[in-house]
C-alpha cells in the first residue's frame, strides 16, 4: 500500500480572513481533512496560532498515518506516527 506525504500550510486555511478566527475553526478543520485524505503522512507548516495547530492535530488523529510539524528552526518534528512498521 502506497502512502502519500501531504504538506498543509496552516496559514492558507485562513488567508482570506487575514488572521485565524476561532468562530471559523470548523471550516479550517474541514478544509484540513479534505486536503489530508485518509491514511496519509501529513506535515503541518506555516504561521498560525497554537490553538489552531492543536485543533488540527486533534482532528487529524485517527485519519492520518503520521503527523509532523515543520518549523524553519527545528525541521520536521513528529507529533504522532501510527505506522506499524
N, C-alpha and C positions, 0 to 999 in steps of 0.2 A: 504494500500500500504506500503510495506516494503522499508526502505531506508538503504543503506549501508554506513558505515563510512570508508573512504579510506584515508590512510596516504601516502603522497608523499614526499620522501626525495629529496629535490631540488638538492643536490649535485650529486645524481645518474644520473640526466639528462645530466650532462656534465663530468662525471667521466672519460670517455675515453680520454678526451682532457686535463685533469689536472686542467683546470680552464674554467670558462664560457666565451664564445666568443660571442660578440654581433652579428657577422655575422651568428651565428647558432641559433639565437633566434626563428626563425620559426620552426626549428626542436624541440627545447625544448618545445615550446607551443604545437605542435602536439603530442609529447610524453606524455605531461601532460594531454591533453584532452583524449587521449587513455586510460590512467590509471584512470582518474576520472569518465569516463562514463557520463551518464545524470541523473540529479536529486539526486545525492548522497551528503552526507556530507563529505567535503574534508578538510583535515588538511595538510598544508604545513609545513615542518620542515627541519632542516639540514642547513649546511653552504651554503651560496650563496650570490651573490651580490644583493643589493637592487633593482637595475634596473630589474633583473630577477624576483624577487618576485613581483614587481609591474606589470610586463607584464603578469605573470601567473595569478595574481588576476584579471586582466582585461579580459583575455581570458576565465577564468572560470565563470565570471559573466554572468548569463543567462543560464549557463549549470549546475552549482552546486546548490543544495538547500541551502547549507551554506558553508562558508569558514572560516577556522581558521588558525592561525599561532601558532605553538607550540614551545615555547622558553624554554630552560632549566632554565632561570631566572624567567619568569612570568607564565609558564604553557601555556595553550591554551588561546589565545586572539581572540575573534570573530572579523572577518573582515566584513562579511555580513551574514545575515540569512533571507532567503525568505520563511521560514516555516510559513504558515498562521495560525498555531495553537499555 
